[in-house]
């Protein structure tokens, strides 16, 4: 007697449908699971057996073999429990109907069904593969319902699930959460006093998708400014939001970020994070890291110079390709990692270079500190801006500050002016593209030629300045890059003269 | 390839001026040629100098270099390096007095500067070849710097700077000591300000140096310019009124662009754009840490 139930494995953000085959044969009672499984799946034997018994069914006292096909695909996790139990029961009970159905869920010993991670990407995969109805843990039902083209049912227990399959009872239909939750309170730009220079740089970065580095003494407000940055960015498209939700689903982090929110994510990992935590990895199949959780949003690295060189080096590929491939012994996985980088750093190890307090660093320390950034990711940072410590009178008093909404209006307009392009903004234009897109006026071209000579701009530095100037012109509503835009862009360049 | 030579006090190459020392070195190792009778001025100061200080040291050295006066310093980071570089840039000759063996490059990052000095000047030390840069060698070598020079200009120094020891040696030897004054709040100028209080001559312009040491004036071609007094406040006509307005607000101390914007009521975008243009014109310099400073 043999039976099949459909479930799903993940490989990066993509799912792979898995057929759970159960065979019951004569012989000494035994329960074997094969199909390149990990420890969690081997332990499923000890969960499934009591779950079946405690749900009021009989576990076959014969030789039970379960195969997870395709058998060469590495699989892990507890999400196959429900499918295994259903396949085993179906092998002896033809009244259970499984047409067009798929199952995800972990079993408790008493037969109840527990939530698992990665339900959203798996539901999307199964929908694409032709599954009509998907049974998931009740807790995961709203998340699974975000996938189009599949009917989602939430099961609280194995018993309820079997009753439904026999046609004896209903299951709760999964409903997606009501339309976008009211935007969580993002810190508003108006909450930051002064810092006009830095705010202008944030606006340009938001409009062109440029990576930005802020330098300044401790306590100047770099972190505060960075946290307001998402409030300048437009809403995500529903597709992009779904992709973001899928990554959070894999990490089991949907509680911190409701799956229907359209606001871009903001991640700020501490510099003590492991490399695997940052770019993805871990034992077994690689989990998405912080850079993937920041996909379609903002990755903020505070104290950029405190991150190890290996960490910063690892960001290079994702910054260029907008995705990250993590190779592990069992498989290489690719996750999206299309994020904007905001870095913050002290200008020197003591933090007071150029500050009234005076710097106490040795010249040698200064050089070492600066080469850390200049090496691996300098090439990907278009804008640098300094954030000075605020004077008492700047913090209290003075004019009202412009709210984020006003800036976001200009950012939206600038982004529309440039059209969607490949969705990465001016920051993604390569040398040839930016030369064409800039349409620099003759005086601007003269200025550019002069800057190469006077400020020792490298070829890369040249294109960086042009990209930023293009965005400044977009914000100003100008078709061609003029002198003023170019001069302003030069001011934010990363290279120092001499 | 120039080879290091050892020079004895009896040799015709021995710098006469070293005889003024109570404890002259017993021998010198030289790499390059010192030109024993050339008039010379030492420019010394902090390793951890401000950008303004570095700029001042380099321009004094440029003036001296183009006037045919030799610049003597210690090849350390900061002021010393700026002094050597300035002299070399002006096509002048410069002598670096080392605290290590003549074949040792210290600090290592000055390898490029070192070979430039060897090509148009001289490295000189009393330490035998291969001597590492021991800490206690440096105060000792300061007396050689002081002895070789007709005058010592201290550009920036903290109260504990080695440049002050050079100034003391110079004063003991009867050499003129000049100090560039600085703000009483600037730590980098606390040492030079102390020197001024104790009787050093203030250095405000090249003329101060020539007045202190008349021999230098006769050595210098009559065309020697006085960059400092000639430059102050003039030559701004070439900038458009909006750019001049910015320069006028900047003064001599480095400021943050936001301060300029607040003072003039200009948007950050406008300030950044004008600063960019000024920097391109060479009138403004961006400093690490995000401040900007006037250079004219």
HADDOCK unambig.tbl for C-alpha pairs under 7 A between the chains (distance, minus, plus):
assign (segid A and resid 195 and name CA) (segid B and resid 258 and name CA) 6.76 0.50 0.50
assign (segid A and resid 196 and name CA) (segid B and resid 258 and name CA) 6.31 0.50 0.50
assign (segid A and resid 196 and name CA) (segid B and resid 268 and name CA) 5.63 0.50 0.50
assign (segid A and resid 197 and name CA) (segid B and resid 257 and name CA) 6.99 0.50 0.50
assign (segid A and resid 197 and name CA) (segid B and resid 258 and name CA) 5.87 0.50 0.50
assign (segid A and resid 197 and name CA) (segid B and resid 268 and name CA) 5.08 0.50 0.50
assign (segid A and resid 200 and name CA) (segid B and resid 268 and name CA) 6.48 0.50 0.50
assign (segid A and resid 200 and name CA) (segid B and resid 269 and name CA) 6.58 0.50 0.50
assign (segid A and resid 215 and name CA) (segid B and resid 289 and name CA) 6.75 0.50 0.50
assign (segid A and resid 216 and name CA) (segid B and resid 289 and name CA) 6.50 0.50 0.50
assign (segid A and resid 347 and name CA) (segid B and resid 289 and name CA) 5.27 0.50 0.50
assign (segid A and resid 353 and name CA) (segid B and resid 289 and name CA) 5.72 0.50 0.50
assign (segid A and resid 354 and name CA) (segid B and resid 289 and name CA) 5.10 0.50 0.50
assign (segid A and resid 354 and name CA) (segid B and resid 291 and name CA) 6.55 0.50 0.50
assign (segid A and resid 363 and name CA) (segid B and resid 48 and name CA) 6.42 0.50 0.50
assign (segid A and resid 385 and name CA) (segid B and resid 290 and name CA) 6.84 0.50 0.50
assign (segid A and resid 386 and name CA) (segid B and resid 289 and name CA) 6.41 0.50 0.50
assign (segid A and resid 386 and name CA) (segid B and resid 290 and name CA) 4.69 0.50 0.50
assign (segid A and resid 451 and name CA) (segid B and resid 280 and name CA) 6.15 0.50 0.50
assign (segid A and resid 454 and name CA) (segid B and resid 280 and name CA) 6.58 0.50 0.50
assign (segid A and resid 484 and name CA) (segid B and resid 273 and name CA) 5.62 0.50 0.50
assign (segid A and resid 485 and name CA) (segid B and resid 273 and name CA) 6.71 0.50 0.50
assign (segid A and resid 487 and name CA) (segid B and resid 273 and name CA) 4.70 0.50 0.50
assign (segid A and resid 487 and name CA) (segid B and resid 274 and name CA) 6.77 0.50 0.50
assign (segid A and resid 487 and name CA) (segid B and resid 276 and name CA) 4.52 0.50 0.50
assign (segid A and resid 487 and name CA) (segid B and resid 277 and name CA) 5.20 0.50 0.50
assign (segid A and resid 488 and name CA) (segid B and resid 269 and name CA) 6.82 0.50 0.50
assign (segid A and resid 488 and name CA) (segid B and resid 272 and name CA) 4.93 0.50 0.50
assign (segid A and resid 488 and name CA) (segid B and resid 273 and name CA) 3.51 0.50 0.50
assign (segid A and resid 488 and name CA) (segid B and resid 276 and name CA) 5.52 0.50 0.50
assign (segid A and resid 490 and name CA) (segid B and resid 276 and name CA) 5.46 0.50 0.50
assign (segid A and resid 491 and name CA) (segid B and resid 272 and name CA) 5.80 0.50 0.50
assign (segid A and resid 491 and name CA) (segid B and resid 273 and name CA) 6.83 0.50 0.50
assign (segid A and resid 491 and name CA) (segid B and resid 275 and name CA) 6.63 0.50 0.50
assign (segid A and resid 491 and name CA) (segid B and resid 276 and name CA) 4.62 0.50 0.50
assign (segid A and resid 496 and name CA) (segid B and resid 286 and name CA) 6.97 0.50 0.50
